[in-house]
Amino acid sequence: MHDALIELGDLSRKLQKRDMTLPRAHNLTDRQIRVLESMAETPGKYNQESSAAIEKNKFKGITLTDTQLHRGQFYRSLVANDY
Protein backbone atom coordinates (compact mmCIF):
# COMPACT_ATOMS: atom_id res chain seq x y z
CA MET A 1 0.00 0.00 0.00
CA HIS A 2 2.89 2.35 0.70
CA ASP A 3 3.92 2.28 -2.96
CA ALA A 4 0.37 3.15 -4.04
CA LEU A 5 0.11 5.97 -1.50
CA ILE A 6 3.37 7.49 -2.75
CA GLU A 7 2.13 7.37 -6.35
CA LEU A 8 -1.28 8.82 -5.50
CA GLY A 9 0.27 11.50 -3.27
CA ASP A 10 2.48 12.63 -6.16
CA LEU A 11 -0.54 12.78 -8.46
CA SER A 12 -2.50 14.76 -5.88
CA ARG A 13 0.26 17.36 -5.51
CA LYS A 14 0.50 17.77 -9.29
CA LEU A 15 -3.27 18.18 -9.64
CA GLN A 16 -3.33 20.90 -6.97
CA LYS A 17 -1.00 23.23 -8.88
CA ARG A 18 -2.59 26.55 -9.77
CA ASP A 19 -1.61 26.32 -13.44
CA MET A 20 -3.22 22.88 -13.92
CA THR A 21 -5.47 22.59 -16.95
CA LEU A 22 -8.20 20.02 -17.48
CA PRO A 23 -6.42 18.32 -20.43
CA ARG A 24 -3.17 18.12 -18.41
CA ALA A 25 -5.05 16.70 -15.40
CA HIS A 26 -6.66 14.11 -17.66
CA ASN A 27 -3.27 13.09 -19.07
CA LEU A 28 -1.73 12.83 -15.60
CA THR A 29 -4.64 10.71 -14.36
CA ASP A 30 -4.46 8.39 -17.37
CA ARG A 31 -0.72 8.00 -16.84
CA GLN A 32 -1.24 7.20 -13.16
CA ILE A 33 -3.79 4.53 -14.04
CA ARG A 34 -1.23 2.89 -16.35
CA VAL A 35 1.39 3.03 -13.59
CA LEU A 36 -0.98 1.37 -11.11
CA GLU A 37 -1.85 -1.29 -13.68
CA SER A 38 1.84 -2.09 -14.13
CA MET A 39 2.35 -2.22 -10.36
CA ALA A 40 -0.17 -5.09 -10.25
CA GLU A 41 2.46 -7.18 -12.06
CA THR A 42 5.70 -5.59 -10.89
CA PRO A 43 6.28 -5.00 -7.18
CA GLY A 44 7.44 -1.60 -6.00
CA LYS A 45 10.24 -0.91 -3.54
CA TYR A 46 8.11 -1.15 -0.41
CA ASN A 47 6.22 -4.20 -1.62
CA GLN A 48 9.52 -6.04 -2.06
CA GLU A 49 10.54 -5.02 1.47
CA SER A 50 7.27 -6.21 2.99
CA SER A 51 7.36 -9.49 1.05
CA ALA A 52 10.82 -10.22 2.42
CA ALA A 53 9.61 -9.43 5.94
CA ILE A 54 6.60 -11.73 5.55
CA GLU A 55 8.86 -14.59 4.47
CA LYS A 56 10.83 -14.12 7.71
CA ASN A 57 7.65 -13.46 9.76
CA LYS A 58 9.40 -10.38 11.20
CA PHE A 59 9.47 -6.69 10.33
CA LYS A 60 11.79 -4.40 12.28
CA GLY A 61 11.75 -6.77 15.25
CA ILE A 62 7.97 -7.27 15.25
CA THR A 63 6.61 -10.77 14.72
CA LEU A 64 4.07 -10.88 11.89
CA THR A 65 0.97 -13.04 12.09
CA ASP A 66 -1.35 -11.68 9.38
CA THR A 67 -1.24 -12.67 5.75
CA GLN A 68 -0.18 -10.40 2.93
CA LEU A 69 -2.63 -8.59 0.67
CA HIS A 70 -2.56 -9.91 -2.87
CA ARG A 71 -0.67 -7.17 -4.72
CA GLY A 72 -2.28 -7.71 -8.12
CA GLN A 73 -5.79 -7.72 -6.71
CA PHE A 74 -5.11 -4.56 -4.69
CA TYR A 75 -3.79 -2.56 -7.66
CA ARG A 76 -6.47 -3.83 -10.04
CA SER A 77 -9.08 -2.72 -7.50
CA LEU A 78 -7.51 0.77 -7.36
CA VAL A 79 -7.60 1.02 -11.16
CA ALA A 80 -11.18 -0.25 -11.39
CA ASN A 81 -12.32 2.33 -8.85
CA ASP A 82 -10.51 5.17 -10.62
CA TYR A 83 -13.01 5.23 -13.47
C-alpha positions as CSV (number, residue, x, y, z in Angstrom):
1,M,0.0,0.0,0.0
2,H,2.9,2.4,0.7
3,D,3.9,2.3,-3.0
4,A,0.4,3.1,-4.0
5,L,0.1,6.0,-1.5
6,I,3.4,7.5,-2.7
7,E,2.1,7.4,-6.3
8,L,-1.3,8.8,-5.5
9,G,0.3,11.5,-3.3
10,D,2.5,12.6,-6.2
11,L,-0.5,12.8,-8.5
12,S,-2.5,14.8,-5.9
13,R,0.3,17.4,-5.5
14,K,0.5,17.8,-9.3
15,L,-3.3,18.2,-9.6
16,Q,-3.3,20.9,-7.0
17,K,-1.0,23.2,-8.9
18,R,-2.6,26.5,-9.8
19,D,-1.6,26.3,-13.4
20,M,-3.2,22.9,-13.9
21,T,-5.5,22.6,-16.9
22,L,-8.2,20.0,-17.5
23,P,-6.4,18.3,-20.4
24,R,-3.2,18.1,-18.4
25,A,-5.1,16.7,-15.4
26,H,-6.7,14.1,-17.7
27,N,-3.3,13.1,-19.1
28,L,-1.7,12.8,-15.6
29,T,-4.6,10.7,-14.4
30,D,-4.5,8.4,-17.4
31,R,-0.7,8.0,-16.8
32,Q,-1.2,7.2,-13.2
33,I,-3.8,4.5,-14.0
34,R,-1.2,2.9,-16.4
35,V,1.4,3.0,-13.6
36,L,-1.0,1.4,-11.1
37,E,-1.9,-1.3,-13.7
38,S,1.8,-2.1,-14.1
39,M,2.3,-2.2,-10.4
40,A,-0.2,-5.1,-10.3
41,E,2.5,-7.2,-12.1
42,T,5.7,-5.6,-10.9
43,P,6.3,-5.0,-7.2
44,G,7.4,-1.6,-6.0
45,K,10.2,-0.9,-3.5
46,Y,8.1,-1.1,-0.4
47,N,6.2,-4.2,-1.6
48,Q,9.5,-6.0,-2.1
49,E,10.5,-5.0,1.5
50,S,7.3,-6.2,3.0
51,S,7.4,-9.5,1.1
52,A,10.8,-10.2,2.4
53,A,9.6,-9.4,5.9
54,I,6.6,-11.7,5.5
55,E,8.9,-14.6,4.5
56,K,10.8,-14.1,7.7
57,N,7.7,-13.5,9.8
58,K,9.4,-10.4,11.2
59,F,9.5,-6.7,10.3
60,K,11.8,-4.4,12.3
61,G,11.7,-6.8,15.2
62,I,8.0,-7.3,15.3
63,T,6.6,-10.8,14.7
64,L,4.1,-10.9,11.9
65,T,1.0,-13.0,12.1
66,D,-1.4,-11.7,9.4
67,T,-1.2,-12.7,5.8
68,Q,-0.2,-10.4,2.9
69,L,-2.6,-8.6,0.7
70,H,-2.6,-9.9,-2.9
71,R,-0.7,-7.2,-4.7
72,G,-2.3,-7.7,-8.1
73,Q,-5.8,-7.7,-6.7
74,F,-5.1,-4.6,-4.7
75,Y,-3.8,-2.6,-7.7
76,R,-6.5,-3.8,-10.0
77,S,-9.1,-2.7,-7.5
78,L,-7.5,0.8,-7.4
79,V,-7.6,1.0,-11.2
80,A,-11.2,-0.3,-11.4
81,N,-12.3,2.3,-8.8
82,D,-10.5,5.2,-10.6
83,Y,-13.0,5.2,-13.5
